[in-house]
Amino acid sequence: MATVEECRQALDDLAKRLATNAEDARKRLNLDRTLACRITDLGVAFHGRLVGGQLRDITDGDDPTAKIALTTTSDDLVALVKGDLNFARALSSRQLSISASPFDLLKLRKLL
């Protein structure tokens, strides 16, 4: 089981990767939405914002009103960010669940 710090680092790494590819990310995912990432096996959550293809303001704690909510285990989050776990496969096998509007799901799909 990954630690809370490893999960926090994975989200920071994802934010850095999106920032590195800012122009491409903005074209693929031009949203302004609140985002929650819930880690089931640790009982923790993080939240932030997806703005113009960037993941910003990541902080500890849940946001029950987040427009997009991702729920997974600590190990699966770390594996997803590292590229060791395929996003579509994780979603279809229920290792990952995403709660969002149908429009937002279509936009998120562009990142695959």
C-alpha positions in Angstrom: 0.0 0.0 0.0 1.4 3.4 -1.0 1.6 6.1 1.7 -0.3 9.4 1.8 2.9 11.2 0.9 3.4 8.9 -2.2 -0.1 9.7 -3.3 0.5 13.4 -2.8 3.7 13.1 -4.8 1.9 11.3 -7.6 -0.6 14.1 -7.9 2.2 16.7 -7.9 4.0 14.7 -10.6 0.8 14.6 -12.7 0.4 18.4 -12.2 4.0 18.9 -13.4 3.5 16.7 -16.4 0.5 18.6 -17.4 2.3 21.9 -16.9 5.2 20.6 -19.1 2.8 19.9 -21.9 0.6 23.0 -21.2 -0.3 23.9 -24.8 -1.3 20.4 -25.7 -3.1 19.8 -22.4 -5.1 23.1 -22.9 -6.2 22.0 -26.4 -7.3 18.6 -25.1 -8.8 19.6 -21.8 -10.0 23.1 -21.7 -12.1 23.0 -18.5 -12.4 24.9 -15.3 -13.6 22.3 -12.8 -13.1 21.4 -9.2 -11.5 18.0 -8.7 -11.5 15.6 -5.8 -9.2 12.5 -5.6 -10.4 10.0 -3.0 -8.0 7.3 -1.9 -10.2 4.5 -0.5 -7.6 2.3 1.3 -6.0 5.2 3.1 -9.2 7.0 3.9 -7.8 10.3 2.6 -8.6 12.7 -0.2 -7.1 15.6 -2.1 -8.7 18.3 -4.1 -7.8 21.0 -6.5 -8.8 22.5 -9.9 -8.5 21.5 -13.5 -8.0 24.9 -15.3 -7.1 25.1 -18.9 -5.5 21.6 -19.0 -3.6 22.2 -15.8 -4.0 20.7 -12.4 -3.6 23.4 -9.8 -4.0 24.2 -6.1 -3.8 20.6 -4.9 -4.5 20.4 -1.2 -5.3 17.8 1.4 -8.9 17.0 2.2 -12.0 16.2 0.2 -14.3 18.5 -1.7 -17.8 17.0 -1.5 -19.0 19.5 -4.1 -16.2 18.8 -6.7 -17.5 18.6 -10.2 -15.1 15.7 -11.0 -14.4 13.0 -8.4 -11.8 10.3 -9.0 -11.9 7.3 -6.5 -9.2 4.7 -6.4 -6.7 2.9 -4.1 -3.3 4.4 -3.2 -1.3 1.8 -5.3 -3.5 2.3 -8.3 -3.2 6.0 -8.2 0.6 5.8 -8.1 0.6 3.2 -10.9 -1.7 5.3 -13.0 0.5 8.4 -12.7 3.7 6.4 -13.4 2.1 4.8 -16.5 2.2 1.3 -15.1 -1.6 1.0 -15.1 -3.6 1.8 -18.2 -6.3 4.4 -17.5 -9.0 2.8 -19.7 -8.3 -0.7 -18.3 -8.4 0.6 -14.7 -11.8 2.3 -15.4 -13.3 -0.8 -17.1 -12.1 -3.1 -14.3 -13.4 -0.7 -11.6 -9.9 -0.1 -10.1 -10.8 3.5 -10.8 -14.1 5.3 -10.8 -14.9 8.8 -12.0 -17.9 10.8 -11.2 -18.5 13.7 -13.5 -21.1 15.1 -15.9 -21.3 13.4 -19.3 -19.8 16.4 -21.0 -16.8 16.4 -18.6 -16.3 12.7 -19.1 -16.1 13.2 -22.9 -13.5 16.0 -22.3 -11.5 13.8 -19.9 -11.5 11.0 -22.4 -9.4 13.2 -24.7 -6.5 12.7 -22.3 -6.4 9.0 -23.0 
